[in-house]
């Protein structure tokens, strides 16, 4: 658990006490330090303000491909050595790319902190010098295999590829999935890598979180040594699209190698941290958070139509998606399932969420969020997420839980109406005919 | 000019730093209280957040399924969570937990059933009373079982969509035969369809006595707070006998045909060891070096060197009786034979002494995995639940660092020679027979191939 204390457990004023040191280097790199000495481990999380929304036409999937290339080695740390240095001393690393951001982290015994910082500084300053077509080709294949494994051949995976394409107009930067298309991945070149690196992988476009068992004074010296010398470069321009909307209902029907039909309903919803975003988290819990939720009680317990149901507010910086994902039990059709869900949505207007339902949803969401940041890696990532989204990691302590405090039943009902009465996209996935 | 200067500066500044000494760490040991006839209560106080993780482990895992009713233990566990308790119907139980801002998660393996939840500490007493009701007063109503059974049958049918699951189930069956570790834990369509509520109730009555139940609490609580919250036990019960030691059969090669599959799922292994083995530390280190991390021998060979797969791994699975050892990967169909050949060679190669770097790497990676797990109260509780289920003392995690530190190359080599036997390997493949069979026939160590259908 983070060394955090709730000011109150009465859920009246749920701020966390999470002491941070936060400053900006002259070259623009934001530094966030959080000491926590309960376990002898440390996490470094380096996040760049670049994601699939920043890709140029004809290069979908490039931000994620680039993330893979960050592990392909430099002159000082050739391919494969990054991982062998880390693992040889008990650490590990990983990375992820979203529409908005790209995140890299290392976790390990606390004596690895200088090594983590050195490895990150090394690739941030020298990666393009040793980039070759062979490296790009290799990771292109890995990423294409990832696309096959995670989307094309995963049960219901194709629906994930369709959602952004149908929810956003072709000109919108969220129109294409993060994984990109095979054709665009094929087009990526070494020149693209160098240009992308020069534009986006600059200190002024990143923030680094160090969290765990370390001495802040010593960490500052190390960060000064490894990162402060890097020249100041312009903050890259970012796509900042307006919120998207569907002007009329849309529908897609797919078939897949699955046993049971599935219905996915999707609406546009408020972007991360805008008014209504936290409300949508609670609305998702009222509708689909666990076995007491409305859809579970109705579709699984009462009507025995659904094998599973999930509801999610999936946030992004420039617009979120509110999703209902339900899988039918065998013997039931997608049409039955869809009409039962539609019935429950209508019921939401007739009987809006009660205060009791809102209380449950709030406790459910807040407890889950607290549990998440017990993981040191997730805490570091959450701090960087708040830094990226709100421009100050300190906002995590202030708002992580408290942004749900003021939501009451009338407010939730009003947001439910605003989001769910708008036109929706419905994706139905049917089992392929048996051969 | 400018660029050259900057690079020179970077070169000087970006020298690899020295590695300070490894920090020391010992896992905490929880307190244990066993009342005369009541459940065991294990508590690890941690007061940073006003949250408590509660995990109930019951020694009633799927190894206790009667031979004609695979899936019975899993069905009972599901009905605890989703079948109503005391005066409450299933939806009412869910609502009662929801009023406390939580819900039960259920897990089942060969040795145990786990019910876990996370709750704000002020709601702990009510959550414990509810959990107690769920474990002690399940209803097993017919209508609830009909509903839960329909969903379980769908779950079993959907397992056929996933070649990984098919390969895991088939490997366990080929290796263990009729031993309790050889059957699918969810059961079969036939067995689950035939299961009655009387059978559920009888299984529960036999194995869910409080003597078989342990409550593990990690978080903002202490022994005193817990003792008052759990009512006395009505239904004592005793620990089931551990499963018999499995007998090793002849190594086999078994192929399950999936016509047109682009990938083959491969499993290569043999019987391993029971969790109580004195060689636990050595085997955990060996599995890490062979197939437990990105830079493991198997992953570097199959993924990085040959590009056969997205990832390859190997592990000893830990149970009360002897668990399996196996390597696994999903590999491209056209290189299935080559991937199996490399896998067998890597397992054989482990019998030679490790390098000094690998010994250190294995030791440190095992340790860091445990350190990180102890940051999360729910995972911490799970680590202790495994010890209880496997009948191991609760200080085992705190002793492990010293045991790992004491291992030298002679000790790991001895363990590898005893527990990794390339001549005994059973091979299971789920893949396209037409493409894979000729590749298997070409392997020198494959004598006979058995073919099965799902």
Interface residues (C-beta under 8 A of the other chain):
Chain A: X1 X2 X3 X4 X5 X6 X9 X38 X39 X40 X41 X76 X80 X83 X84 X87 X88 X89 X90 X91 X92 X107 X108 X109 X110 X111 X112 X114 X115 X117 X118 X121 X122 X125 X126 X141 X142 X145 X146 X148 X149 X153 X155 X213 X222 X225 X226 X229 X231 X257 X258 X259 X260 X290 X291 X292 X293 X296 X297 X300 X301 X304 X307 X329 X330 X356 X359 X360 X362 X363 X364 X366 X367 X368 X370 X371 X374 X375 X376 X377
Chain B: X6 X9 X10 X13 X14 X15 X16 X17 X18 X19 X20 X21 X22 X23 X24 X25 X46 X48 X49 X50 X51 X53 X82 X90 X91 X94 X95 X97 X98 X99 X100 X101 X102 X103 X118 X119 X120 X121 X122 X147 X150 X151 X153 X154 X155 X157 X158 X160 X161 X162 X262 X293 X294 X295 X300 X304 X307 X310 X330 X357 X360 X361 X363 X364 X365 X367 X368 X371 X372 X374 X375 X376 X377 X378
